[in-house]
């Protein structure tokens, strides 16, 4: 019985983790060069290594 609960919790956790990770990759990029989307997609910041990030 305990093993069944542990397996269910692990599966739900794996599905949620995959959903959160894939949700970030599915966000559309606005195409502005040298900018990267922040997690959540609410704003953009200069990409590391660009002149604006210094």
PDB file with SEQRES, HELIX, SHEET and CRYST1 records, atoms N, CA, C and O in Angstrom:
SEQRES   1 A   54  UNK UNK UNK UNK UNK UNK UNK UNK UNK UNK UNK UNK UNK          
SEQRES   2 A   54  UNK UNK UNK UNK UNK UNK UNK UNK UNK UNK UNK UNK UNK          
SEQRES   3 A   54  UNK UNK UNK UNK UNK UNK UNK UNK UNK UNK UNK UNK UNK          
SEQRES   4 A   54  UNK UNK UNK UNK UNK UNK UNK UNK UNK UNK UNK UNK UNK          
SEQRES   5 A   54  UNK UNK                                                      
HELIX    1 AA1 UNK A    2  UNK A   25  1                                  24    
HELIX    2 AA2 UNK A   51  UNK A   53  5                                   3    
SHEET    1 AA1 2 UNK A  35  UNK A  37  0                                        
SHEET    2 AA1 2 UNK A  44  UNK A  46 -1                                        
CRYST1    1.000    1.000    1.000  90.00  90.00  90.00 P 1           1          
ATOM      1  N   UNK A   1       0.839  -1.204   0.000  1.00  0.00           N  
ATOM      2  CA  UNK A   1       0.000   0.000   0.000  1.00  0.00           C  
ATOM      3  C   UNK A   1       0.873   1.253   0.000  1.00  0.00           C  
ATOM      4  O   UNK A   1       0.628   2.192  -0.757  1.00  0.00           O  
ATOM      5  N   UNK A   2       1.897   1.256   0.860  1.00  0.00           N  
ATOM      6  CA  UNK A   2       2.773   2.425   0.940  1.00  0.00           C  
ATOM      7  C   UNK A   2       3.547   2.631  -0.357  1.00  0.00           C  
ATOM      8  O   UNK A   2       3.763   3.765  -0.785  1.00  0.00           O  
ATOM      9  N   UNK A   3       3.963   1.532  -0.980  1.00  0.00           N  
ATOM     10  CA  UNK A   3       4.696   1.608  -2.237  1.00  0.00           C  
ATOM     11  C   UNK A   3       3.833   2.213  -3.338  1.00  0.00           C  
ATOM     12  O   UNK A   3       4.325   2.977  -4.168  1.00  0.00           O  
ATOM     13  N   UNK A   4       2.559   1.874  -3.344  1.00  0.00           N  
ATOM     14  CA  UNK A   4       1.635   2.417  -4.340  1.00  0.00           C  
ATOM     15  C   UNK A   4       1.517   3.934  -4.188  1.00  0.00           C  
ATOM     16  O   UNK A   4       1.511   4.658  -5.183  1.00  0.00           O  
ATOM     17  N   UNK A   5       1.422   4.411  -2.964  1.00  0.00           N  
ATOM     18  CA  UNK A   5       1.325   5.861  -2.714  1.00  0.00           C  
ATOM     19  C   UNK A   5       2.604   6.564  -3.172  1.00  0.00           C  
ATOM     20  O   UNK A   5       2.545   7.613  -3.812  1.00  0.00           O  
ATOM     21  N   UNK A   6       3.748   5.985  -2.843  1.00  0.00           N  
ATOM     22  CA  UNK A   6       5.029   6.583  -3.237  1.00  0.00           C  
ATOM     23  C   UNK A   6       5.142   6.652  -4.757  1.00  0.00           C  
ATOM     24  O   UNK A   6       5.573   7.671  -5.297  1.00  0.00           O  
ATOM     25  N   UNK A   7       4.758   5.583  -5.451  1.00  0.00           N  
ATOM     26  CA  UNK A   7       4.826   5.575  -6.909  1.00  0.00           C  
ATOM     27  C   UNK A   7       3.888   6.613  -7.525  1.00  0.00           C  
ATOM     28  O   UNK A   7       4.260   7.282  -8.489  1.00  0.00           O  
ATOM     29  N   UNK A   8       2.697   6.753  -6.988  1.00  0.00           N  
ATOM     30  CA  UNK A   8       1.747   7.743  -7.501  1.00  0.00           C  
ATOM     31  C   UNK A   8       2.286   9.155  -7.298  1.00  0.00           C  
ATOM     32  O   UNK A   8       2.206   9.985  -8.203  1.00  0.00           O  
ATOM     33  N   UNK A   9       2.833   9.430  -6.119  1.00  0.00           N  
ATOM     34  CA  UNK A   9       3.388  10.759  -5.838  1.00  0.00           C  
ATOM     35  C   UNK A   9       4.568  11.050  -6.765  1.00  0.00           C  
ATOM     36  O   UNK A   9       4.702  12.168  -7.262  1.00  0.00           O  
ATOM     37  N   UNK A  10       5.423  10.053  -7.002  1.00  0.00           N  
ATOM     38  CA  UNK A  10       6.563  10.240  -7.904  1.00  0.00           C  
ATOM     39  C   UNK A  10       6.092  10.520  -9.328  1.00  0.00           C  
ATOM     40  O   UNK A  10       6.658  11.375 -10.009  1.00  0.00           O  
ATOM     41  N   UNK A  11       5.079   9.821  -9.777  1.00  0.00           N  
ATOM     42  CA  UNK A  11       4.570  10.031 -11.139  1.00  0.00           C  
ATOM     43  C   UNK A  11       3.951  11.415 -11.282  1.00  0.00           C  
ATOM     44  O   UNK A  11       4.177  12.098 -12.281  1.00  0.00           O  
ATOM     45  N   UNK A  12       3.180  11.827 -10.301  1.00  0.00           N  
ATOM     46  CA  UNK A  12       2.573  13.161 -10.353  1.00  0.00           C  
ATOM     47  C   UNK A  12       3.662  14.233 -10.331  1.00  0.00           C  
ATOM     48  O   UNK A  12       3.573  15.220 -11.061  1.00  0.00           O  
ATOM     49  N   UNK A  13       4.675  14.048  -9.509  1.00  0.00           N  
ATOM     50  CA  UNK A  13       5.787  15.003  -9.467  1.00  0.00           C  
ATOM     51  C   UNK A  13       6.532  15.071 -10.782  1.00  0.00           C  
ATOM     52  O   UNK A  13       6.913  16.159 -11.216  1.00  0.00           O  
ATOM     53  N   UNK A  14       6.750  13.940 -11.427  1.00  0.00           N  
ATOM     54  CA  UNK A  14       7.416  13.924 -12.727  1.00  0.00           C  
ATOM     55  C   UNK A  14       6.605  14.624 -13.803  1.00  0.00           C  
ATOM     56  O   UNK A  14       7.153  15.357 -14.626  1.00  0.00           O  
ATOM     57  N   UNK A  15       5.309  14.398 -13.795  1.00  0.00           N  
ATOM     58  CA  UNK A  15       4.434  15.058 -14.772  1.00  0.00           C  
ATOM     59  C   UNK A  15       4.438  16.566 -14.548  1.00  0.00           C  
ATOM     60  O   UNK A  15       4.529  17.329 -15.510  1.00  0.00           O  
ATOM     61  N   UNK A  16       4.341  17.002 -13.310  1.00  0.00           N  
ATOM     62  CA  UNK A  16       4.353  18.436 -13.028  1.00  0.00           C  
ATOM     63  C   UNK A  16       5.687  19.073 -13.415  1.00  0.00           C  
ATOM     64  O   UNK A  16       5.711  20.167 -13.979  1.00  0.00           O  
ATOM     65  N   UNK A  17       6.789  18.399 -13.116  1.00  0.00           N  
ATOM     66  CA  UNK A  17       8.102  18.922 -13.482  1.00  0.00           C  
ATOM     67  C   UNK A  17       8.218  19.051 -14.995  1.00  0.00           C  
ATOM     68  O   UNK A  17       8.669  20.084 -15.490  1.00  0.00           O  
ATOM     69  N   UNK A  18       7.821  18.027 -15.731  1.00  0.00           N  
ATOM     70  CA  UNK A  18       7.872  18.083 -17.194  1.00  0.00           C  
ATOM     71  C   UNK A  18       6.985  19.200 -17.728  1.00  0.00           C  
ATOM     72  O   UNK A  18       7.370  19.901 -18.665  1.00  0.00           O  
ATOM     73  N   UNK A  19       5.810  19.374 -17.147  1.00  0.00           N  
ATOM     74  CA  UNK A  19       4.895  20.428 -17.604  1.00  0.00           C  
ATOM     75  C   UNK A  19       5.505  21.806 -17.404  1.00  0.00           C  
ATOM     76  O   UNK A  19       5.446  22.645 -18.303  1.00  0.00           O  
ATOM     77  N   UNK A  20       6.096  22.051 -16.226  1.00  0.00           N  
ATOM     78  CA  UNK A  20       6.716  23.350 -15.973  1.00  0.00           C  
ATOM     79  C   UNK A  20       7.882  23.604 -16.913  1.00  0.00           C  
ATOM     80  O   UNK A  20       8.034  24.715 -17.419  1.00  0.00           O  
ATOM     81  N   UNK A  21       8.710  22.589 -17.154  1.00  0.00           N  
ATOM     82  CA  UNK A  21       9.857  22.767 -18.049  1.00  0.00           C  
ATOM     83  C   UNK A  21       9.406  22.990 -19.485  1.00  0.00           C  
ATOM     84  O   UNK A  21       9.911  23.889 -20.157  1.00  0.00           O  
ATOM     85  N   UNK A  22       8.471  22.193 -19.959  1.00  0.00           N  
ATOM     86  CA  UNK A  22       8.012  22.336 -21.341  1.00  0.00           C  
ATOM     87  C   UNK A  22       7.223  23.613 -21.554  1.00  0.00           C  
ATOM     88  O   UNK A  22       7.225  24.165 -22.654  1.00  0.00           O  
ATOM     89  N   UNK A  23       6.549  24.091 -20.518  1.00  0.00           N  
ATOM     90  CA  UNK A  23       5.795  25.341 -20.634  1.00  0.00           C  
ATOM     91  C   UNK A  23       6.738  26.496 -20.933  1.00  0.00           C  
ATOM     92  O   UNK A  23       6.401  27.388 -21.712  1.00  0.00           O  
ATOM     93  N   UNK A  24       7.917  26.487 -20.320  1.00  0.00           N  
ATOM     94  CA  UNK A  24       8.886  27.546 -20.576  1.00  0.00           C  
ATOM     95  C   UNK A  24       9.417  27.511 -21.991  1.00  0.00           C  
ATOM     96  O   UNK A  24       9.662  28.563 -22.581  1.00  0.00           O  
ATOM     97  N   UNK A  25       9.603  26.315 -22.556  1.00  0.00           N  
ATOM     98  CA  UNK A  25      10.117  26.204 -23.917  1.00  0.00           C  
ATOM     99  C   UNK A  25       9.066  26.553 -24.947  1.00  0.00           C  
ATOM    100  O   UNK A  25       9.422  26.921 -26.066  1.00  0.00           O  
ATOM    101  N   UNK A  26       7.802  26.457 -24.628  1.00  0.00           N  
ATOM    102  CA  UNK A  26       6.760  26.717 -25.614  1.00  0.00           C  
ATOM    103  C   UNK A  26       6.405  28.192 -25.730  1.00  0.00           C  
ATOM    104  O   UNK A  26       5.631  28.565 -26.612  1.00  0.00           O  
ATOM    105  N   UNK A  27       6.948  29.038 -24.866  1.00  0.00           N  
ATOM    106  CA  UNK A  27       6.669  30.472 -24.952  1.00  0.00           C  
ATOM    107  C   UNK A  27       7.252  31.034 -26.234  1.00  0.00           C  
ATOM    108  O   UNK A  27       8.367  30.687 -26.622  1.00  0.00           O  
ATOM    109  N   UNK A  28       6.493  31.908 -26.895  1.00  0.00           N  
ATOM    110  CA  UNK A  28       6.976  32.495 -28.137  1.00  0.00           C  
ATOM    111  C   UNK A  28       7.985  33.588 -27.835  1.00  0.00           C  
ATOM    112  O   UNK A  28       7.830  34.359 -26.887  1.00  0.00           O  
ATOM    113  N   UNK A  29       9.024  33.640 -28.663  1.00  0.00           N  
ATOM    114  CA  UNK A  29      10.035  34.677 -28.541  1.00  0.00           C  
ATOM    115  C   UNK A  29       9.577  35.872 -29.373  1.00  0.00           C  
ATOM    116  O   UNK A  29       9.052  35.696 -30.472  1.00  0.00           O  
ATOM    117  N   UNK A  30       9.773  37.089 -28.855  1.00  0.00           N  
ATOM    118  CA  UNK A  30       9.341  38.270 -29.598  1.00  0.00           C  
ATOM    119  C   UNK A  30      10.312  38.638 -30.708  1.00  0.00           C  
ATOM    120  O   UNK A  30      10.058  39.579 -31.461  1.00  0.00           O  
ATOM    121  N   UNK A  31      11.416  37.917 -30.824  1.00  0.00           N  
ATOM    122  CA  UNK A  31      12.336  38.118 -31.920  1.00  0.00           C  
ATOM    123  C   UNK A  31      13.304  39.263 -31.748  1.00  0.00           C  
ATOM    124  O   UNK A  31      14.047  39.565 -32.682  1.00  0.00           O  
ATOM    125  N   UNK A  32      13.334  39.909 -30.614  1.00  0.00           N  
ATOM    126  CA  UNK A  32      14.257  41.022 -30.413  1.00  0.00           C  
ATOM    127  C   UNK A  32      15.663  40.457 -30.223  1.00  0.00           C  
ATOM    128  O   UNK A  32      15.888  39.676 -29.299  1.00  0.00           O  
ATOM    129  N   UNK A  33      16.623  40.841 -31.090  1.00  0.00           N  
ATOM    130  CA  UNK A  33      17.962  40.251 -30.981  1.00  0.00           C  
ATOM    131  C   UNK A  33      18.673  40.684 -29.710  1.00  0.00           C  
ATOM    132  O   UNK A  33      18.531  41.822 -29.264  1.00  0.00           O  
ATOM    133  N   UNK A  34      19.437  39.771 -29.134  1.00  0.00           N  
ATOM    134  CA  UNK A  34      20.213  40.088 -27.942  1.00  0.00           C  
ATOM    135  C   UNK A  34      19.412  40.117 -26.659  1.00  0.00           C  
ATOM    136  O   UNK A  34      19.916  40.563 -25.629  1.00  0.00           O  
ATOM    137  N   UNK A  35      18.186  39.655 -26.697  1.00  0.00           N  
ATOM    138  CA  UNK A  35      17.348  39.652 -25.498  1.00  0.00           C  
ATOM    139  C   UNK A  35      16.887  38.226 -25.226  1.00  0.00           C  
ATOM    140  O   UNK A  35      16.689  37.435 -26.148  1.00  0.00           O  
ATOM    141  N   UNK A  36      16.722  37.915 -23.952  1.00  0.00           N  
ATOM    142  CA  UNK A  36      16.252  36.595 -23.546  1.00  0.00           C  
ATOM    143  C   UNK A  36      15.014  36.769 -22.689  1.00  0.00           C  
ATOM    144  O   UNK A  36      14.930  37.699 -21.887  1.00  0.00           O  
ATOM    145  N   UNK A  37      14.054  35.875 -22.856  1.00  0.00           N  
ATOM    146  CA  UNK A  37      12.839  35.935 -22.047  1.00  0.00           C  
ATOM    147  C   UNK A  37      13.125  35.443 -20.641  1.00  0.00           C  
ATOM    148  O   UNK A  37      13.826  34.448 -20.455  1.00  0.00           O  
ATOM    149  N   UNK A  38      12.583  36.140 -19.652  1.00  0.00           N  
ATOM    150  CA  UNK A  38      12.699  35.714 -18.255  1.00  0.00           C  
ATOM    151  C   UNK A  38      11.698  34.594 -18.009  1.00  0.00           C  
ATOM    152  O   UNK A  38      10.712  34.477 -18.737  1.00  0.00           O  
ATOM    153  N   UNK A  39      11.936  33.766 -16.991  1.00  0.00           N  
ATOM    154  CA  UNK A  39      10.934  32.748 -16.660  1.00  0.00           C  
ATOM    155  C   UNK A  39       9.594  33.413 -16.368  1.00  0.00           C  
ATOM    156  O   UNK A  39       9.535  34.416 -15.657  1.00  0.00           O  
ATOM    157  N   UNK A  40       8.553  32.872 -16.901  1.00  0.00           N  
ATOM    158  CA  UNK A  40       7.229  33.460 -16.741  1.00  0.00           C  
ATOM    159  C   UNK A  40       6.853  34.317 -17.938  1.00  0.00           C  
ATOM    160  O   UNK A  40       5.675  34.614 -18.138  1.00  0.00           O  
ATOM    161  N   UNK A  41       7.839  34.721 -18.742  1.00  0.00           N  
ATOM    162  CA  UNK A  41       7.577  35.444 -19.970  1.00  0.00           C  
ATOM    163  C   UNK A  41       7.076  36.854 -19.807  1.00  0.00           C  
ATOM    164  O   UNK A  41       6.544  37.421 -20.761  1.00  0.00           O  
ATOM    165  N   UNK A  42       7.224  37.453 -18.627  1.00  0.00           N  
ATOM    166  CA  UNK A  42       6.659  38.782 -18.417  1.00  0.00           C  
ATOM    167  C   UNK A  42       7.560  39.906 -18.911  1.00  0.00           C  
ATOM    168  O   UNK A  42       7.083  41.011 -19.171  1.00  0.00           O  
ATOM    169  N   UNK A  43       8.872  39.636 -19.045  1.00  0.00           N  
ATOM    170  CA  UNK A  43       9.782  40.689 -19.499  1.00  0.00           C  
ATOM    171  C   UNK A  43      10.997  40.053 -20.135  1.00  0.00           C  
ATOM    172  O   UNK A  43      11.196  38.842 -20.047  1.00  0.00           O  
ATOM    173  N   UNK A  44      11.814  40.880 -20.780  1.00  0.00           N  
ATOM    174  CA  UNK A  44      13.048  40.383 -21.378  1.00  0.00           C  
ATOM    175  C   UNK A  44      14.230  41.118 -20.778  1.00  0.00           C  
ATOM    176  O   UNK A  44      14.108  42.264 -20.344  1.00  0.00           O  
ATOM    177  N   UNK A  45      15.367  40.458 -20.756  1.00  0.00           N  
ATOM    178  CA  UNK A  45      16.589  41.049 -20.235  1.00  0.00           C  
ATOM    179  C   UNK A  45      17.702  40.820 -21.260  1.00  0.00           C  
ATOM    180  O   UNK A  45      17.598  39.911 -22.083  1.00  0.00           O  
ATOM    181  N   UNK A  46      18.762  41.628 -21.223  1.00  0.00           N  
ATOM    182  CA  UNK A  46      19.868  41.418 -22.157  1.00  0.00           C  
ATOM    183  C   UNK A  46      20.484  40.034 -21.985  1.00  0.00           C  
ATOM    184  O   UNK A  46      20.638  39.543 -20.867  1.00  0.00           O  
ATOM    185  N   UNK A  47      20.831  39.422 -23.100  1.00  0.00           N  
ATOM    186  CA  UNK A  47      21.456  38.102 -23.061  1.00  0.00           C  
ATOM    187  C   UNK A  47      22.855  38.211 -22.495  1.00  0.00           C  
ATOM    188  O   UNK A  47      23.530  39.216 -22.718  1.00  0.00           O  
ATOM    189  N   UNK A  48      23.316  37.193 -21.759  1.00  0.00           N  
ATOM    190  CA  UNK A  48      24.678  37.211 -21.242  1.00  0.00           C  
ATOM    191  C   UNK A  48      25.683  37.313 -22.388  1.00  0.00           C  
ATOM    192  O   UNK A  48      25.529  36.653 -23.415  1.00  0.00           O  
ATOM    193  N   UNK A  49      26.715  38.146 -22.206  1.00  0.00           N  
ATOM    194  CA  UNK A  49      27.742  38.297 -23.206  1.00  0.00           C  
ATOM    195  C   UNK A  49      27.463  39.367 -24.237  1.00  0.00           C  
ATOM    196  O   UNK A  49      28.281  39.577 -25.133  1.00  0.00           O  
ATOM    197  N   UNK A  50      26.319  40.060 -24.141  1.00  0.00           N  
ATOM    198  CA  UNK A  50      26.045  41.146 -25.074  1.00  0.00           C  
ATOM    199  C   UNK A  50      26.476  42.466 -24.456  1.00  0.00           C  
ATOM    200  O   UNK A  50      26.731  42.552 -23.255  1.00  0.00           O  
ATOM    201  N   UNK A  51      26.552  43.486 -25.290  1.00  0.00           N  
ATOM    202  CA  UNK A  51      27.004  44.800 -24.818  1.00  0.00           C  
ATOM    203  C   UNK A  51      26.042  45.388 -23.784  1.00  0.00           C  
ATOM    204  O   UNK A  51      26.458  46.105 -22.874  1.00  0.00           O  
ATOM    205  N   UNK A  52      24.748  45.073 -23.936  1.00  0.00           N  
ATOM    206  CA  UNK A  52      23.761  45.642 -23.005  1.00  0.00           C  
ATOM    207  C   UNK A  52      23.834  45.032 -21.616  1.00  0.00           C  
ATOM    208  O   UNK A  52      23.396  45.650 -20.646  1.00  0.00           O  
ATOM    209  N   UNK A  53      24.394  43.802 -21.503  1.00  0.00           N  
ATOM    210  CA  UNK A  53      24.421  43.135 -20.207  1.00  0.00           C  
ATOM    211  C   UNK A  53      25.568  43.614 -19.329  1.00  0.00           C  
ATOM    212  O   UNK A  53      25.573  43.342 -18.128  1.00  0.00           O  
ATOM    213  N   UNK A  54      26.532  44.314 -19.891  1.00  0.00           N  
ATOM    214  CA  UNK A  54      27.703  44.764 -19.127  1.00  0.00           C  
ATOM    215  C   UNK A  54      27.374  45.933 -18.218  1.00  0.00           C  
ATOM    216  O   UNK A  54      28.248  46.428 -17.508  1.00  0.00           O  
TER     217      UNK A  54                                                      
END                                                                             
